[in-house]
Amino acid sequence: MRRVGIIGAGMTKFGENWEQGFRELVVEAGVKALTDAGISGDAIDAGYIGTMASGRLIGQEHIGGLIADYMGLNPIPITRVEGACASGSLALRQGVMAVASGMHDIVVVGGVEKMTELGVNTVSDILGGAGDQEWELFLGATFPAIYALMARRHMEDFGTTEEMMASVAVKNHKHGVHNKYAQFPREISMEQVLGSKMIADPLKVFDCSPITDGAAGVILAPMDMAESFTKKPIEITASAQASDTIALHSRQSLTGLRATQVAAKKAFEMAKVTPKDINLAEVHDCFTIAEIMAIEDIGFFEKGKGGQASLDGRTAIGAEIPINTSGGLKACGHPVGATGVKQAVECVWQLRGEAEGRQVKDANVALSHNVGGSGATAVVHIYKNQ
Amino acid sequence: MRRVGIIGAGMTKFGENWEQGFRELVVEAGVKALTDAGISGDAIDAGYIGTMASGRLIGQEHIGGLIADYMGLNPIPITRVEGACASGSLALRQGVMAVASGMHDIVVVGGVEKMTELGVNTVSDILGGAGDQEWELFLGATFPAIYALMARRHMEDFGTTEEMMASVAVKNHKHGVHNKYAQFPREISMEQVLGSKMIADPLKVFDCSPITDGAAGVILAPMDMAESFTKKPIEITASAQASDTIALHSRQSLTGLRATQVAAKKAFEMAKVTPKDINLAEVHDCFTIAEIMAIEDIGFFEKGKGGQASLDGRTAIGAEIPINTSGGLKACGHPVGATGVKQAVECVWQLRGEAEGRQVKDANVALSHNVGGSGATAVVHIYKNQ
C-alpha cells in the first residue's frame, strides 16, 4: 500500500447557515481545501463525499454526481458514502484506499449535511434512521433516549455523575471559544449545563450536540507526491473501521462501544503507536456521555474512569490528553455527514501548528474518532506530521 | 495494485417480494454468495453495500452497520455506497479498491433495494432524487420524462424509431425467459410494446423498467488467493467510473451519456481490450432508449446506429454482441441499488458457463455498465475468466 497524506484542508462555518444550501456548503468547503493545497480542480483524480440523509433532508440522492457537477469536476468519479454520523470518516477512509491502492493520486474528500431547513421533530425522526428503525425508532427511541440508556448504565456501574458529564460540555465549549468555525463558540458554566432543560434523563439539552449545517473537505495525495504540494503534509498513518449491532438491545455491554474498541485497537496497530503517543484527539461527543465512553474505549483512561478524568480537567488543552480541541460536536455543532471530515481538518491544523488560540504545544500525533448512530459503526484515524 | 477476482456470486429473485423486507433480501443474497464461494462469514474481512434510497423507502440509513449486524459479520467494517441507480456498481468498485490496496483480502459486495412497499407516485418522487431535485424533479420532471427527452432527440438526430426502441424490450424479455431470478420472465411482442400505455411520449410502459425488490452479492478476493477457493475465479480486469452534470439541461448532447463514454474508454484501457473483444455485456436499460445509447457510447456500434442494430437482432444471444443476457433491467426488474451487482453476477455466471438456457458460447470476456440517474454517474466493469 502507498502511504497517504493530507495536503489541504478547509471547512465552512458550522451553524444555521440560512444563506447556503447543500450545494453551496459543499462548494465552499471544497474550494477552501483546494486553495489550501494550492491546486485547482484539474489536479483532482477522484472524490468521496460523506452525507447521511440528504434524501430525507433535502430530497436529493446521487450526491457524488451532484458534487462533481457543482464543483466543476466532472467527468472524474465522485462517490457518496453513508454511515450515519460516521459518513464523513467513511468517505475519508475510502479516499485513503483509493490513493493507497494506486487507483487514484489526488483525491478530494468532503463531508456535508444541511439540517436546519426542517423542524426539529422531523430531523430527530430522520436522525433516528441511524439506529434500528424497526426496533428502536418505530417504538419511540430517538437518539437522546438511546444515549440516556447508556448514560444511566454508566452511572450505575461506575458511579459516573451528572457533574462529570456536564464537565465535558463545559470543557468543549471552552475549547470552542477559539474556533471561528464553531456554531456555539462561547463558554457555558457547570450550573448552566446542570440547570438546562431535561431531554432524556439524565441528559439535558447542554449534554446534547446541536442540529447544524456545514461542510468540510481535505485533499489527499500519496506521501511521495505530497511534498511537492506542501512543506507540511500530514500523513494518515491509520484508518480503521469496525461495526456492532445496530440496536442497543443486542449488545453485551451498554457502557462502551465495541466498534470503537475494535477500530481503535486496529488503528494503533496500523500506526504502531499507543494511546500514550497521541497528543490530541477529536472524539465523537454527540452527547457528553459519548465522550466519556470514547476516551475509555480508545484507551486514554480505564473503563469507568473517564467521567472522573473529565471532571478533574485531564482532557483539557494543556492537560495530559487534550480532547476535542475544536470544541467537538458539542460546541462546533454536528452536521452529521461533515463531522468526520471536520475532525480530520482540526487534526491537520493542530499538527501544522495553525490552531490559533487552541493550539496544543508540540503536537505530533493526533487521532480522530467518529461514531455512526449508537455505535454500529466506528472509525478511527491517526495522523502524524513529518 | 493487486489483481482482484470474484469467487462467489448469488442473488434473490427480483420482483414484488412481499415475504421479504430489506434485511431478509440482503441476507439471502449474501448467504448465497458466501455459499457459492464455499466460505463462511468468518472468512470475510470487509463489505460494501450499494443502496440508493433506503432512507426514504424504508426509513433506515446506516445500512453498513445494519448489514454487518444482520449478516452476523460485525465487527468487520461494512460501508454503504450511494450513486442512485449505479449504487451497486459503486459498491463493487470500492470493494475492488479495498482488495487492490491490500487493506482487505476477502470482501463481500452487495446491492439491495426494497421498493414495492410504497405507492408508485411516491416511489417515482423518490427516484427523482437521482436527478436534479431543484431543477428537474421540483418542476415535475420524473425519470420517464427525462429519458423521453433523450429519446426524442435521438429520433430527431438519427432517425431512431419507436419500433427500434421496442425491439430492445422484445429482445430483453426473450432473454429473461431463461432467467429464473427475473421479475417478468416472459416474452412480449413488438405489438404489445407499441400498443402499451403511453408514459412520457415516446416512451410507453413496456419501454420502462419496473419497480422491484431484490438483492445481489459477490465475494471478492485477490487473484493470488482466489484459486484456493474456486477453480473458476473471474478476474475484474477493469473498474472505471465517470461523472457528468446532474441535470440534463447542462449537457452538450442529449443523444449519449458522456459519463458512459469516459468510463468505457478508461475501462478498455485498464483491461487492455477493445469493444470487439467483449463476448457479452450487461448494460443499463432503465428505458429502451438507454440501451440504444449505451451500446453506442460503449463503442459496440457507431453513434446513431444502435437502434437499427437492435431492430436487426445484432444484440441478441447468438448474434454478434449479446446485450443483457439476464433480461436486463427491463425483464429482470430494477431494484436500483441491486442492479449493478446483479449485472456482475450475470457476467460471472456467463463466464463460468453456468447461464443455463441463456448461455453465450465461448464467453471469455464480459462487460457491465451501470448508470446513475440520467447519467451523472456511469460505471463500467470488465470481467475475464481464467
Interface residues (C-beta under 8 A of the other chain):
Chain A: M1 M52 A53 G55 R56 I58 G59 Q60 E61 H62 I63 G64 G65 L66 A68 D69 Y70 L73 N74 P75 I76 P77 I78 T79 R80 V81 E82 G83 A84 L90 R93 Q94 M97 A98 A100 S101 G102 M103 I126 G129 A130 G131 D132 Q133 E134 L137 F138 S239 A240 Q241 A242 S243 D244 T245 I246 A247 S250 R258 A259 V262 G372 G373 A376 T377
Chain B: M1 M52 A53 G55 R56 I58 G59 Q60 E61 H62 I63 G64 G65 L66 A68 D69 Y70 L73 N74 P75 I76 P77 I78 T79 R80 V81 E82 G83 A84 L90 R93 Q94 M97 A98 A100 S101 G102 M103 I126 G129 A130 G131 D132 Q133 E134 L137 F138 S239 A240 Q241 A242 S243 D244 T245 I246 A247 S250 R258 A259 V262 G372 G373 A376 T377
